[in-house]
Amino acid sequence: MKFELLKLRAVLPALLLLIQILSPSDTKAQEATTIVKGIVHGSDNEPLVGASVIIRNNKTNFTSGTKSDTAGVFTFSSVPAGGPYSFVVTMVGYESQKLSGYTLKGGATFSLVIDMKPSATGLGEVVVTGVFDKRKKMEASVAISTISAAQASKMSLVSAADILKNVPGVYVNSSLGEVRNTVYSRGVSVGSNDGASGYYYVSMQEDGLPVTNVTCSNYGPDYFLRADATVGRLEAVRGGTASILGANAPGGIFNYITKEGGEKTQGEVVAKYGLEGNGKNSFYRTDVNIGGPLGKDWYWNAGGFYRYAEGARYPGYPMNNGGQFRGNLVKKYKSGSLKFYAKYLNDHNGWFEFTPTLGFTDPKPAPGFSGNSNVLMPSIQQNFNINKTGQDGIYNNKDLIHSTDKSAGFNWEQRFGNGWSFNNAMRYSDKSTTWNTNGSVYPIQLTDQAIYTRMNTIGQPGTYHIRDIKSGRDLATVATLDGRSFTVTNSDLPGSQVVPNSLFYEPLLFVSNKAKEYLDQFSFTRKLENMSFTLGGFFGTTQLDRLNGRIGFALATVEEHPQVVGITRTNPDGTTALVTNANGVMTVNRVGQTINHATQNQLAFFFGHNWQITPALNFDWGVRYETVRVKGYNSPSVANQDTAGGLDKNPLTLYDNAYATTPATFNFNESLNTFSYSAGLNYKINSHFSVYGRFSQGNKAPDFDLYINATTDFLVKTLDPQAQKVSQFELGLKAKTGNLNLFVTPFYSVLSHVPNLQTFQNADQTNYNPAPVYNKYRTYGVEVEADYSFAKHFNIHGVLTLQRSKALDFKTWLANNPGPQDDSLVTTFSGNETDNIARSMINITPSYNLDKFYAQLTWSFMGKRQANVANAFLLPSFSQFNFSAGYDISKSFRLGFIVNNIFNTYGVMSWSRPGSFNEALDRQGFTKQMYQDAVKNNRPYSTVAIAPRAYFMTATFKF
C-alpha cells in the first residue's frame, strides 16, 4: 500500500499539468493585450544573460516571469492592457532593480531598457536554495552565497567543488584532482576527510536535486558533477535550513543551476589550452552552450564540454579524459513553467597519490621528487577472475575511474491563484563508476614482513631476485632462511634518501559501482498577505550493486616515474619460483571482490512557515521528518590456497597459486527515523542593514559504508544504525551601501554521536573490529563575505573564515600487540583541537575592469590545521596566488589568460605518518613523542599538496 501511494504521488505532477493545459482559456485572454520587450544591461553596457524579470499588476493580480536571453533580451507576449505595472529584475552578482507605475496600451509594443549595478555578494538578488519561498538575500535568515557564471569563467578550476573556495566557512580539498574532493563547512567534517567520503555532510545538487542520494567509501557526487558552460550560477547554503530542505545533509546545500534558452538563438564556444605540472603537461578543453526559442513559449538550451588533460602529475597517460552533454526544453505559460532536461556524462579521472616528503614545519618533496612528481605505476593491463564465479574482468589503469551518468528529469512550477503554488523536481538516473587505478602508494622496505605477507610467501625460505621489468636491470637480492627475517644485498634501488632498500607498494584496485536512482521533491506553498506556508516531501530510491576489491598488487621503484619490478625466488632445492607474472603483478585473484547489493528508500516530509511580522521583521521556522531504510546483502571474498598450482597447474608460478571465493552471504534490513528543526528571525533595520539569528538541529544518517561493511555474522547482528546530531547557532549582519556589500556570520556548531569504527589485525593477519565508540566535537567561528568598489574601475571581493574546533569527547582504541587481548581504550584526547579544521581561511580578489579589459589577482590562504586528534603537530599554513586577465577583441570574441599557483607553492593538504607500511596508514596513532623523534632524525613521510603552477589560455566566441 505504501509504494502504491508513492507511485500515485509520482504521477500526480503530470496529471496536474494535463489539467492545466486542457482547462478552458481565461476570458481575460480575449481582452486587449500588449507585447512587452526589454533588454538588461550590466557593466560597460554588456547584455546580461539569464536575468530574472517579473512583471506584476497588484490591482488585477496579474504576474508573469521570464529570463533574458543571451542577447540580454526578454519578452512578454500577451500582457493585459492597463496598469499600474511594475517590473522586478534580479541577477546573480547584481543589485535587484524595481521599476513601477507603468500603464500599457492594448495592441501596442512597450519597450524597456534596464541597467543593473554589479554586486559580487548580491544581497539584493533573489535566491531559491535553502528558503521556503523565493526571497532576497537581504531578507533571508540563512547564510547563503551566490556565484555567477561570469565570475566562475574568470577562474581556472581544478574541479566543480573548487568554486566553493569563494564561499566563506567552506573547506575544499581538491588536491587529489578533479574527483575525490573533500567539502565541508563550519567544522562539521568528521568522517569526511581525504576523498573516501568527502561529501558526507553536504548535498551537492543540480537544479534542486542531489547529484546522487547515496555516498559510500569512494563513491560520491563529484564522480558525476562537472561545471561547464551550461551552468548559470551556484547557490551555496551553509548549515541552517539545510537540515530542513536538504536530504540527509545538515552541513550545507550547494546547488548548481543550469542555463535556459531565451527569445533569440544565442550561444558561446570556449576553447582552453593549458600547461599543467609547472608547464610540463598538456591540457585541452572545449565548452559549448547554445539556446533559444523553439516555437511559441517553448525554449531550448544545450551544451557540454570535452577535455583531455595529462594532469598536474603526469603518469604517462591522461589523468582526465572525457566530457558531458546536457540539454533542456522549457515550456512557459501564464501560470507556470515546465522544464525537461537530460544529461549524459562519460569521463575518465585519476587522482594524485602521496609524494615522499621531508620536513614538518616547511615540508618539501624528498630528494628526487618535486611538486609535480608522479608516483603511479605505468600502464598495466591484467585479466582476472571474479571469485571463481566464471565471470572475468580486465584491469587497465589507463581507464582510471571511468564514470558514466545517464539522467533525465523535469522541474515544474505551477501557480494556481489565490496565493497557491506547486513545485516539483524529479530525476531518474543510471550511474556507474569503474575503478582501474592505484591507491595507498607508499614506500615499503624489503625487510618489512608486511610485503611478504601480501605476497603470500611469509614463512617460505629462499633468495628473492628483483629486477626492472622494462630494462631488465638487476636491482636487489633479498635472502631469508626462515621466511620471516630478511637481508638485502646487491642493492641498486633508487630512493635511498627516502627509505633505503624500499619499493612503492602499488595495489591494483578494481571497484565497480552501478546505481539506478529515482529522486523526487515537491512542495505546495500558500502565500497570504504577510505570511506563507510550505508543505513538501522528498522521495528517493537507490539500488546499488558493488564489487570492491584488489585483483593483485605490484611493486615499483621509489622514483619520480616508478618502474614496475619483476620478482623471482630461488628455492632451497634450486628451483626458481615466479613471484610476479610478466606484468609484474603478484597474488592475482587472491584477495578477490566483495559483492554488495543494497537498496535505500528515503522518504521525508517537511513543513515551513514564513511570517512577515512587520515590514522590517520576518520570522521563519521549519521541521523535517525523515525515514531511511536500507536492505541488501554482502558476500565477502575469502582467499584459498590452490595446492594444484593455480590456473596453470604450476606450483612454481606463485602469482596465481591462490584464489578467492564468496562462501557466505550476509543479509541486512535496517531503518532509521530522524526529526530535525530550524528557526530564524531576520530584522531589516533599513534598506541598507539587516540582522538575523538562527538555530538548527539536524541529523546525519549513516551512509552505505555502515551496511556494506557488515561482512560477518557478528557485524550483522550488532548492526545498529544511529544518526549523528548537528546543532548549529548563527547570527548574521548584512550591510548594503553604494560601494559596499558585507555579510558577517558568527557561528557555533556541535557535532555529536559520531562513531569511531576501527579495524585492527590478528596475529594471523586477519582483521577484527573493536567495539564502536562515539565522540563529540565543537566548532565556533565567524564568516565574512565582502565586496567593495573603491574606485570607478576597481573592486575587491573577499571571504574570510576564522574558527577553532575542539574534540569535546574523544575515545579511540589503541592496538598494541596483534589481537584484541591487549587493546586499550584511550580518552586522553578529549579536549584536544579537532584535526583538519583550518584555524583561518582567506580568499581575496582585487579586480580591475575597464571597457574591454579585465584583470584580477586572487590570494588564497589556508591556515594551520592539527594533523590528528592527538595534536602531534600542526600542518603549516600556506598561501596561493592566482592571476587572470582578459581582453575583448570584439563584441563576440574574447581572449583570456590564467596562471594558477604563481609562486609554485607546495601547500600540504593531506599526509601520512613516517614508519613502516602498516604504521603509515594510522595517522591518529602518531603521538607527539613520535613526532619529536621524526623531527630529530629527519624521517621522511608522505604528503599530498595543491596542484603546482599551471598556465592557461582561453578564447571565447559568442554568437
N, C-alpha and C positions, 0 to 999 in steps of 0.2 A: 504494500500500500504506500509505503514511504517513497519508493522510487517511482511509482505511478504519479504521485503528486509532483515529484521533481521533474518528470517528463512533461507533465501538463504545464508547469511553470516555465519550462524551457521553450515551449511553443507559444506561450502567451504573448510575447512581444510581436511575433509575426501576425497573430490574429488581430491584435490591436491596430497594427499598421494597415492590414487589409480593410478593417472597418473605416479607418481614417481616409484611405484612398477612395473607397467606394461610396462614402457618405455624400449626400447631395451638396452641391455648391451653395455657399452662403449667398443670400440675396445681395449682400453688400458688394459682391464681386461685379454686379451689374452697374454699380454706380460709377461715376466719372473717376478715372484714376490718373496718376501721374507717374512718369518714369523719373527716377532719381539716379543721377550719375555723379560720381566724385572721384577724386584722386587724393591719396595720402602721401605726403612728402615727409622725409626725415631730414637729417642734417645735410647741408650742401645741396638741398633741393632734390635729393635722391628719392625715387619712389620706394615705398615700404611694401614688402610682400607679406601677406598674411595678417594684416592689421584687422582687428575685430571691429565691425561697425554695426551699431544697433540704432534703429530708428523707432521712435516711440511717440504716441499721442495719448496722453493720460486721459484726455476727455472722452475718447472713444475706445480706450483700452486696446488700441492697435499697437502691436510690437512685432518687429521683424529684425532678423540679423543676417549678416553675411561677412565675408572676408575679402580684403583686397587681393588682386591677382599679382602676378609677377611684374606687372607694369604699375602697380600701386592703385589700380582702378577697382572701384566697387560699383555695383548696380542693383537697384531695387526696381523690378519691372512693373509692378502693379500696386501703387500706394494710393489709397483713397484720398480724393481731394479734400482740402480743408486744413484745419490746424487747431491749436498750435502744435508743431512737431519739434522734437529735439533729437539730436544725434550724439551718441556717446561712442568715442573711438579709443580703443586700447591696443597697445602693442608692447610685447616684451622688450624691455630696455628703454621705454619711452614713457613720459608722463601722459596720463589719460587726458583726453580733450572732451568737453561737453559744450555743444552749441545748441541754443534754444531759440524759440519764438518764430519758427518758420511757418508760413502759410503756402500750401501747394495748390496750384490751379489745375483743374481737370483737363486732360488732353494735351498737356504741355510736358516739357522735359526740364527738370530742375537740376542745376549743376552746382557742385560744391568742391572747394579746394581746402584741404585740411593740412596744416603744418604741425608736426609733432616735435616736442623738445626731448632730446636724449636724456636718459637717466639709467645708468647701469643697474642700480638697485631697484628701480621701477616700483616705488612704494605706491604709486597711483594706478598701477595696472591691475587687471582682473585676473584672478587665479582660479583654477578648478580642482587642484590637487590638495587633499588634506583639509577641505572645508565642506560643510554640509550643503551650502549653496554657493554659487559663484559670487565672489566679492573682491573688493580691492584689498591689496596687501595692507594698506594703511588702516583698514577696518577689521582685519582678521587677527584673532588672538592665537596665532600659531606662527612658529618660526619657519618661514618659507623663503627660498631664494629662487630666482629665475635667471636662466642664461639663454640668450637668443642664438639663432643660427649664425647671425652676423658676428657675434662675439666669439663663438666657437671656431669660426672659419679663420680667425687670426691666431689660433693656437695650433701646434703640431702635437697631436695626442698619441700616446702610446696605446691607449685603449679607450673604450667608451666611458669607463669609470673615471678616467683622467679628468674629464670635465668637472667632476665633483671636487677637485682640488680648489676650485674657485668658490666653494660653499663653506662658510665658517662651521666649525665644530665637526667636520667630516674628515676622517683619516682615510687616505687612499694609499695603498701599496701596490704599484704596478711594476715593481722591479723584476718580476718573473716574466713579464711580457704582455702580450695582448689579452691572454686569458689567465685564469687562476689568480685574479687580483683579490685584494682584501679591502673591504669597505665597511666602516662602522662609524658611529657618531657618539659623542658625549661619554666615552668610556664604556659603552655597552658593547663589549668586544670579546669577552672570554669565550673560547671555543671557536673563534672566527679569525684566528691569526694564520698567516702563511699559506693562503691559497687553497688548502684542502677543503675548508668550509668558510670561504672568505665573505659570504653574504648571509651569515647565519641569522642576523637580527633585522635585516632590512629587506625591503621589497623593491627590486628593480623592475620597472614597468615600461610597457609600450602602449600608448593610447589608453591608459587607465586600467590595464590588466597586467598581472605579473608575467614576466617573460617565461618563467616556469614556476610552478607552485610547489616544487619539492627541491630539497637540497640533500646531498649526502657527500661523503668523502670524495672529493674530486669530481663532483657533478654539481653545476650551479648555473646561474643565469648568464654569466658572461661568455659561456660557450656559444650562446645564441644571440647575443646583443652586440650590434655594431652601430656606431654613429657615422652616418654618411650624409650626402646632400639631401636626402629625403626627410631628415629631422628638422623640424621647425623651431623647437625650443625644448628646454628642460625645466621642469618644476621640481624643486627639492625640498621636502619637509623633513625636519629633524625632530624626532620624538613626538610629544604632544598627541595630536589627533591620529597619528599613525597607529596607535593602539586600537582605535575605533574603525578607521577606514582602510587599514591595511590588513591583508590576510596573513596572520601569524607573524607580524613584522613590527614590533614595538619600537625598533630603533630608528625607523625612518622610511619614507616613500620617495623614490626617485623616478619620476615619470618622464619618459622621452616621447614627445608628442610630434607626430609626423605632419608634413605639409599637405595641403589640399589645393586643388586646381581653382582658378578664378575665371573671370569673364573673358580673358584673352589667352590664347595659347602662348605660353612663355616657358623658357627653361634655361638651364645652365649646365656647362660641362667644366669640370675642374680636373686638370691634369697636374700630377705632382711627381716630381723626381727628387730623390734624395740620396745621400751618402750617410749611412749609419756606422756605428762602431768606430767613431773618431775618424770618419771619412773613408773607411775601407770597404764598406759593404753596400750594395746597391738596393735601392728602394724605388718601386714604380707603383703608381696608383692612379686610377681614373674614377671620378664620381660623376654621375649624371642625374639630373632631375628635370622633369618636364610635366606640364599640366595645363589644363584649360577647360573650356566648355565642351559639352557633349549633348547637344540638344537643349531644349528649354528646361532650365533649372536643374540640369544634370552637369556634373563636373568630374574631371578625372585628373589623377596625378600618378606618375610612375617614375621609377629611377632605381638607383643602387650604386654598387661600386665593384671594381675588380682590383686586386692588389697582389703584387709579388714583392717579397721583401726577404733579403738574406738575413736580416736581423742585426741587432747590436753586437751579438757574439755568434759569428757565423761558423756552423759545424761542417760546412761542405755541401749543404742542401738548404733550401729556403726555410726560414722559420715561420713565415706567414705566406700562404698562397691560396687564394680563392676569393670569393665575394658573395654578394647577395643581390636579389632583385625583389622589389616590392611595389605595390600599386594600390590605389584606392579609387572608388567610384562613389560620388556623393550626390544624393538627391535632396534638394532643398525645396520646401514648400512653406506655405504661410504659417503653419503652426508647428513646424519642426524640421528635422533633417534626419536622413538615414545614410550612413557611411558603410560601404562594404570594402573589405581590404583583404589582401593576401600577401604572403612573404615566402620566398624560397632562399635559404642560405645553404651554401656549400663551401666550407672553409677548412683549411689545414693550419694548425697553430702549434708551435712548440713553446717551451718555457726554458728559462735560463737556470742553470744549476749553480751550486756553490763554488766560489773561487777560493783556493788556498790563500790565506791572509796572515800577515804579521802585524802586531801592534794593536792594542785595545783602545788607547786614547786617541791615536791617529792612525787608523787602520789603512793599510796599503796592500795590494796584491803581493804575494810572496815572489821571490826571485824566479824569473822565467814566466811570470804571468802579468797581465795588465787588466785594466777595467773592461776591455773588450775581448778577453780570452774566452775561448770555448772549452768546456770540459766534457761535452757529449761525445760519444764514440762515433766513428764514421758509419756510413750506410751499411746496414746488415739486413738481409732477408732470410728468414728462418721459418720452415714449416714446423707445425706442431699438432699434436692430437689433444682434443678436449676431453680429458678424464676418461680415456678408453671408451668413449661413447660411440665411436665410429665417425664422429664429426671432426673435421680438420680445420685448421686455421693457418694463416700466413702472417707472420710478423714482419713488418717493413718499417723501420724507424724513419724513413723519409716521409711516410704518411703522417707522422706526428700525432696530434689529436685531430681526428677528422670528424667534424661536426656538420650535421645537416638538420635543417628545420623547415618543415612544410606546414604553413599555418594559414588559416582563413578565418574571418570573423566579421562582425559588424558592430557598429555603435549607433544607437538610435536615441534621439531626443524628441520628445513629443510634449507639446503644450496643449492642455485640454480646455483652458479658460477657467475663470473664477479662481486663478492662482494655482491650479493644479498642473503638475508636470511629471513626466515619467522619463527616466533614463535607463538604458540597458546596454551593457557591453558584453559581447560573447566572442569566444575564440576556441577553435579546435586546432590542435597541432599534433604533428607526428615528428618526434625529435629523436636523434641518435648521436652519440659520441663514441668513437672507437679510438682507444689509445694504442699507439705503437711507438713508444718512446722510453727514454731512461728517466730515472728518478733516484734520489738519495745517492748521488755520486760523491763518494768520499774516499780519501786515501785509506788503504788498509795494508798493514805491514805483512810481509811474507812469513813472519814469525808468530802472527796472531792466529790462535786456534780457530777463530770465527771464520776465516777464509776456507779452512779445510772442512769445517762443519758444513758450510754452504756447498762445497764441492762434493759432499757425501763421501769423503775419504778419510775422515778423522779416525785415528787408531790404526791406520794402514801404513807400514814402513815402506821406504823406498827413497829414490832420489828424483826430484822433480826438475825438469829442464824447461826453461821459459825462453821463448823467442818471439821476435816481432814478426807477425804473420805477413805483413806487407813486404818487408825487406828480407826476412829470413835470418836476421841477425840474432845471435845468442845474447840474452840479456842477464840471466842469472841462473844459478843452480841452488836448490834447496834440498838438504839431506835430513832425514829423520829415521831413527832406529825404532821408535815406538809409535810413530804416527801422532805424537802429542807435543813433542818438543822439536824445534826446527832450527837448523843452522844454514845461513845464507852464505854462499861462496861465489866467486867469479861474477860479482855483481857489476853490471854496466847499466844500471837502471837510471833514467833521468829522474829529477825531482828530489835529489838527496838533500837539498836545502829546505824542502817542505817536510817530508817524512822519509828517512833513509829506508832503502830496501822495501819500497811500497809500490802498490799499483792502485789505480782507480777502480773501485767497485762499480760496475755498470749493469744493474739489473734490467732485464728486458720485460717491461711491464706491458701487459695486454689487458685492457679493460674495455668492455663493451656495455654501453647503457642504451636501451631502447625504451622510449617513453611515449605513450599516447595520452593526450591530455585534453580535457574539456573544462573550460572556465566560463563562469557567467556571474556578473554582478549587476544588480538592478536597484533602483530606488524610486520611490514616489515622494514628491515634495509638494506641500501646500503652503503657499505664501499668503499671509494676511497683511494687514496694513503695517504692523510693526513687529511681526514675528513670522517664523516659518517652522514647519515640522517635516522631518525626513524619516521615512521608514524604508529600509532596504535589506538586501540579503546578498550573500555570496555563496556560490556552489562551485566546488572544484573536485574533479575526479582524475586521478593519475594512475596509470598502470605502468610499472617499471619492471623491466627484465634486464638482469645484470649478470655479466661474467666478470670476475675480478680475480686476477692472479698474476703470477710470474711464469713465463714459459722457460726461463733459464736465466743465466747471467754470464757476463763476460768480464774480463779484467783488461785494463788498458793502461798504458804508460802515463805517469804523472807529468804531463807537459801541456803546453798551450793547445795543441791539436793532438789529443790522445790517439795512440795506435793500439789496436786490439792485439793481445798476445795469444799465442798457442802454447799449450802445456802438455808435455808427455811425462810419464813416470817410469823409471827403470825399477822393476821389482827385484826383491832379493834373489829370486830364481833366474834373473837375467832377462825375463820377458819385458816387453815395452807396452805400457798401457796408455791409451789416448784419453787424457782428461778432457780435452776440448775437441770439438769437431772442426771441420775445415773452415767454419766461420769464426772460430774462437769462442763458441758458445758451449757451456757445460750444463749438466743436470737438466737437459731438455725434457720437458713433460713431468719432471719430478714433483714440483710444487702444485701444478695444476690450477684449475679455476674453481673458485667458489661460485655456485649458481644461486642467484637470488631472484625471487619473484614476489612483488608486493603491489597491492592496490591501496591507495589512500583516497578516502572520501572525506571531504571537508565541507561543512555546512555552517554558515554563520548568519545571524540576523543582527542588524544594528538600528539604533534609533537616535536621532539628533534633533535638538530643539535650539533654535536661534531666536533670541528676543532682543529687539531694539528698545530697551527700557526708556531711553530718552534719545534725542538726536545725537547725543555725544556718547552714551553708554550702551554697550552691547554685551549681552551675556549668551554664551552657548555651552551646551553640555551634551554628552552622548554616552551611550552604553553599547556594548557588543557581547553577544553570547556566541561561542564558537565550539563546535564539536569536531574532533578529528578521529577517524577510525582507520587503522592500518592493519591489513590482513595479508598473509602470504606464507612463504616457506623459504628455508635456506638449505642448500645441500653443499656442505663444506667438502673440500678436497682432502684426501689423505694419501700420503706418499707410501708406496710399496716397493720393496726391493725385488728386482726380477732376477732370480737365480739362473735363469736360462740364457742370460746375456742380452736382454733387451730386444729391441726391434730387429737388430741384425744378428741376434743369437750369438754374439761375440762378447764374452765377459771382459775382454781387454779394451773394449770401447766404452769407457766409464761414463761418457757423456749421455748415454741412453739406457743405463742399466737400472733405472728406477722409473716408476710411472705413478700417476695419481689416479684415484678413483673417488667416487662420491657414494660411499656405502650407506649413508643415513640422510634422512630429510627431517628437518625440524620446523614445525608449523607454529605460527603465532597469529593472534587475533586480539588486538588491543584497541581501546578507545580512551579519549581524554576530553574532558569538558572544561572550558575556561570562561571567565566573566571579566570584562575589562570596562573601565570607565574613564572619562576625561571631562574637565570643565574649565572654561576660560572666560575672563572678563576683560573687555577692551574699552578703554576710555579715550575718546578723541578730544584732547584739550582744545585744539583749534584745527584749522585746515593744515597746519604745519607740524603739529606734535600729537602723538598718541602714546599711550602706555597700555600694557596688558599683563595679566598674570594667568598661569595655567598649571593645574595639577593633573597628572595622568597616572593610572595604574594599569599596566599592560601585562601580557603573558607571552611566553615563547614556548610552544610545544616542541618536543624533540623532533629532530629531522630523521630521515630514513636510517641513518647510521645506527641508532639505538636498536632498530629491529633487525637489520640485515647482519648485524654482528652477533645475533643470538644463534650461535652455531653449536651449542651443546645442550643436553637436557637441563643442566643446571642453569644456564643462562636463559633458556626459555621459561623455566619455572619461576625464576626470580625477575623476569621482565616486569618492570614497574614504571611505565612512562609517567613522568611528572613534569609539570610546567615550571619554567623559571619565571620569577617575578621581576618586573621592571617598574620601579616607582620613579617618577620624574616631576620636578617642580621647576618652573621657569618664569622669569619676568622679562618684559621687553619694553624698550624705549625706541620709538620710531620718530625720526625727525626729517622733515622735508622742507627745504627752503629753496631760494632761487638757484643757488650753486651747490647745495649740499643735500645728499640723501644719506641718512645714518640709521643703522639698525643695531642696537646693543641688547644682548640677551644673556644675563646671568642665568646659570642653570645648576641643578643639583639632581643627581641620579643615583639610585641604589639598585644594583643587580643582585638578586639573591636566589637561593636554592639551585646553585649551579653545580652539576655533578662533576666530580673528578674521577674519570674512568681510566684505569691504568692497566697495562699489560706487562707482565714480567715472565722470566724464563725459569723452567725447572733445570735440574742438573742434566737431564737427557735432551736439552734444547727445545722441548715442547713449551708451549705458552700456558699461562694461567692468569686469571684476573682476580686481584684482591677486591674486597667489598667496596662498593662505591661510597664516597664521602661527598658532602655538599658544602659549598663555600659561598661567601657573600662579599660584595665589592661596592665601593662608594666612589663617586667622582663628582667634583664640583668645579666650576669654572665660569668663564664669560666668553661669549662670541660677539665679534664686532664685524659688521659689514658696512663699508662706507664708499661713497662716490662723491668726488669734489671737483668742480670745474673752476680752477683758479685763474684762468685766463680764457680768452675767446677760443683758442685752438688747443688748449692744454687741459688734460683731465687726469685724475688719478683715482684708481679703484683699488680697494684693498679689503682683505678679510684677515681676521686675527682670532686665534683661539688660545686662551690661557687656561690651564686646567691642572688639577692634581687628583690623583686616584690612589685609593688605599684598599688593600685586601683586609676587610674588617674581620673576617673569619675564614682562615685558610688551613685546610688539613690536606695532607698528602702522605701516601705510603712511600717509604724508602726501602728499596730492595737491598739486602746485604748479600749473604751467600745465596747461590741458586736455590730456588724453592721457597715456599711460603713460611717455613718454620721459624725464621728469624726476621721476618719483615717487621718494620716498626712504623707506627702512625705518628707523624710529626705535626705539631701545631705551632711551632716556634715562628712560622712565617706570618702568623696573624699580626696585623698592624703594619706590615711592610707595604711599600709602594707597589701598586699593580704593575705588572710588566707590560711593555709595548704600548703604553699610553704616553704620547709625547706631551711634555710639560708646556710646550708652546708650538703653534703652527702659524706661519705668516705667509700671505701671498699678496704682494703689492705690485700693481701695474700702472705706471705713469704712461700716458699716451699723448701723441701729437697728431692732430688731424687738420689738414689744410687742403681744401678743394679736392684735388685728385690724389693726394699723397697722405699716407698714414704711417706711423711708426710707434712701436711700444716695446718696453722692456719690462720683464716680469722677474721679480725677486721672490723666490720661494725658500722659506726657512723651515727646517724640521728640527725641533728642539730635542733635548736629551730624553732618553727613554730607559727605564730599567730593563736590563737584559732578561731577567727572570724574577719570579716572586721571591727567590732567596736574596734578591738585591745584591748579587755578587759583584756587578759593575754596571756602569751606565754606558749605553750605546751613545756615541758622541753626536752632538748637533752638527748640522751642515747646511750650507746654502747652495742653491742652484739658480743660475741666471739664464733666461731665455729671451731671445730678441726676434721681433718680426717687423716687416715693413712691406708696403705695397704701393703701387702706382697705377692709376687708371690711364691706360694708353688711349682709350676711347670710352664712350658710354657702354660699350659691350665687351671690352677686353681689359683685364687687369692682370698685372704681374706681381707676384709676391715672393718674399724671401724670408726664411726662418732659420734660426740657429738655436738648437736646444743644448743646454748644459755648456754654455760658452767656455767656462774655465775647466771643463772636463773633471768636475768634482767626483771623487769616489765616496758617495754617500751611502752608508750601510743601512739597509732596511731589515735584513734577516741574518741570522748567524747560527752556527752550530759549534759546540764546545770542542776544545782540544782533547786528545786522548785516543784510546782505541776506537775501533769502528763502532762497537756497541755503545760506548760512552758518548760518542758524538751525537747519538740520537736522543740523548737525555739532557736537554738544556736545563730543566728545573732541578736536576741533581747536581748542578755545578755550583759549588759553595764559594764564599769569599776567600777561604783558605786556598782552595784550588786555583782561584783567580790570581792570588798573590804569587803562588808558585809558578803559574804560567807566565806571569809578567817577568818574574825573576829570571826564568830560564828562556825567555823569548820564544815560547812554544807557539807553533802555528795552529790556527784554527780555520774555519771557513765562513765566508760571508756571501750574501747576495746584495749587490749595490744597484743604485739607479742607473739608467742607461747612460753610456758615455756620450760624448759630444756627437751631434748629428747636424747635417745641413740639408735644407730642402728648398726647392724652387717650385712655385705654383703658377699656373696660368689658368685664369678663369674667363670663360667665354659665355656671355649671356645673350639670349636671343628671344 
